[in-house]
């Protein structure tokens, strides 16, 4: 039996941030991880000898602006970042020989867009200037526990009431509407729309625009960085940082239950029969359905919370195809040669049709792809002149069987061959990761869902993971949800773990009595109510 101040369940980025934060405060912390290696969905491996592949996430624009990761000073623990010559590009069709890209210098991006459509260059410049004005308070709003206070207050003081309302309207726009209000050309619109499709929100749904806006501006502001040596190097640096603070890690032993006594979490049990006693807190870097549905005893979960979680919606299943290529990719559009991230397979209308397929249970015949040229972004990934690459797309909601995944993977190959004739001849290794493979490698990726639950508006902010449960605190005292299922949601930023750790620190000890009482009162109120 291990007796510690805090047990962290899971060693994904949120769990690692939570562990380091608690250890920095002087707590004795144990991290218990089901897999034999740390990192959650931030890992890499040589799937093909000589080619480093990122197994899940790959580009990290949110990581470099996240207060959770920036506060750990990971560069002092061996982390190094690399950038592709250009952050991203979007081919409008398979015949596109002049795909738009986001250049490192915003003036170059603006000039390229102006060349295509007079007025769009000035619109891009104005958008970048707006971003620089609101970046800090907007990101503070995004990354703060819900409800955020400082970020919105600063925006209100900075912009005034009228402009703040205009900004709120802008951020709530559907991505398609936002792109059409901002730009006149499809080339410029697709730079934003492709980024909006990194989430599972339809481009014509309210709130889908904010993801496209933030990712597009981060691509222009700081690029889409990757860890030198592979995604696993980001996790390795986080582990070294946590161990430096005194955190102990236990791998290859899944937590199977959380012990609750007198309404308080007091420890965890593992598959091997191990027990870890938690004197102060348990931080769960697990999905909300797993926490409330299997890890906690029935008596510890209020019936209202259990009923709300019955409506929890996962994001659409992911299919990922990893490639090892003997030569660089022969794009029809030379502008894509230097892009780390490439969007393919759908124009403006095509994105709507693709999302309609996912909504109606149709395996897309021509899927929209996010494509990563990893050696272009980081030359250490494979030998000079070769390319380690991957394609990422989605299956329809609730379709996760291997046969459908294999069918879609073949169509992914077809899309790539159409945009880069001769692509298939250069493939020397190909590994498909189906939804079943993703979940087997990380239990949080249920059915291949990589976002911890849908990013649509009905399951964000105060509704994430359920109505009124958007903060890290749970109905069980001393237990905190610190995963992508909690606000602010998916993405490699570690903020959900940071919020959970700060909540545990704030409620601990005699000085935390008021916060504990307030939290309990709010949770008790929200946990009650009729169950339909």
Buried (B, 14 or more C-beta within 10 A) or exposed (E): EBEBBBBBBBBBBBBBBBBBBBBBBEBBBBBBBBBEBBBBBBBBBBBBEEBBBBBBBBBBBBBBBBBBBBBBEBEEBBBBBBBBBBBBBBBBBBEBEBBBBBBBEBEEBBBBBBEBBEEBBEBBBEBBEBBEEBBBBBBBBBBBBBEBEEBBEBBBEEBEEEEBEEBEEBBBBBBBBBBBEBBBBBBBBBBBBBBBBBBBBBBBBBBBBBBBBBBBBBBBBBBBBBBBBBBBBBBBBBBBBBBBBBBBBBEEBBBBBBBBEEEBBBBBBBEEEBEBBBBBBBBBBBBBBBBBBEBBEEEBBBEBBBBBBEEBBBBBBBBBBBBBBBEBBBBBBEBBBBBBBBBBBBBBEBBBBBBEBBEEEEBBEBBBBBBBBBBBBBEBBBEEEBBBBBBBBBBBBEBBEEEBBEBBBEBBBBBBBBBBEEBBEBBBBBBBBBBBBBBEBBBBBBBBBBBBBBBBBEBBBBBBBBBBBBBBBBBBBBBBBBBBBBBBBBBBBBBBBBBBBBBBBBBBEEEBEEBBEEBBEEBEEBBEBEEE
